[in-house]
């Protein structure tokens, strides 16, 4: 599950528009702001060098351009991972309020209220003196993990699709256990059971009563609703669900 969440007053921008935002002057002796375009170019260069394609990207700015947040959906070496997306989250600021950072995973949440979570890796650095000596290494840390993540997610997808419950009621029991472990609230449990019984999307049921159908039921039920969502809770519940269903199908990574 990948989410770029932002407030109504934030501004949705393209990569070119983001890169065109002027870099602000330092706010103090040790503050060294990095241009948004410089940061994007660095990330995209490292991805291209590793043979990783950006297939979709989305960005928002807040605080009159003082902060930015974004997500890049990636294609890795031609691997087909239908229904699971490898995402690189990014954020930064010119006003010292947000460190320059990346997060990586299949389950990524990036929010302008400062929730920033990836289930595989999160790296960051303050924009202080010599930041451009540190930043390339941090980007490489994230990019170097992407091929292994893609292979792992492909294996996970196949395991979920191949694990078929002997009875639909066993899927119900697994959803109840998701609730007990904290992956679903009581209200979300009801929505997940409805999704299990009658999926909103045909592709969620294409492998029968499988763990694939189950994770999609949970993901649909976990989707944020309302204006006062705590995105940190969303991230926690998503991680719990992933760990539990991995156990159900016998995955140990």
SULUR-V510052 format. One record per helix or strand. SS is the DSSP state (2 for helix, 1 for strand). FROM is the first residue (numbers start at 0). TO is the last residue. Records with the same first field share a line. If there is no record, write none. Layout:
# SULUR-V510052
SS=FROM-TO, FROM-TO
This chain:
# SULUR-V510052
1=1-4, 10-12, 30-30, 51-61, 66-75, 85-92, 99-104, 107-110, 115-117, 120-124, 127-127, 163-163, 209-209
2=14-18, 35-48, 130-143, 145-161, 167-180, 185-196, 201-204, 210-221, 230-248
